[in-house]
């Protein structure tokens, strides 16, 4: 399939310190950030333009270049301080509003959205509904599985990881299918090649929807 300059992909990874050179050891900042950045670079080498959307806080710049054809776009929500991923969901509606406002003001068009982890999944689904584009969700981990397999006091784990709300919010978000077509990536860290192939399939589907 021929790659056209207008083929732009939206990555969403809302929690942690997402940057071109992430500082590992910071809260909620580790393997997922690496995965999202390397996947974005891989897709860029294939000819796509990739925008990595995340949360803006602690005086971070609104945008940051990562590599040729890859950039980070940051949008504020929930104040100026760090928010743990377990409770970031409360601020996601504000984030979605700010992201949508920017996307529309710049007249950006995306072939599809790839969201990462459940907080970004909520954001991705909301934007998919509003912008009427395809949404791929990569869970990275499954809250229900972690809840059922982690050692420790269940109530204490619930207070720390917010499993109950995580499941409820995720299910309610993905329940509405009227304005988009859902396509799920494999659970966990899908291979770059698999996601790249999926990107081609989704672009073909997006072109079919547009005609």
Order of alpha helices (4+ residues) and beta strands (2+ residues): beta-alpha-beta-beta-beta-alpha-beta-alpha-beta-alpha-alpha-alpha-beta-alpha
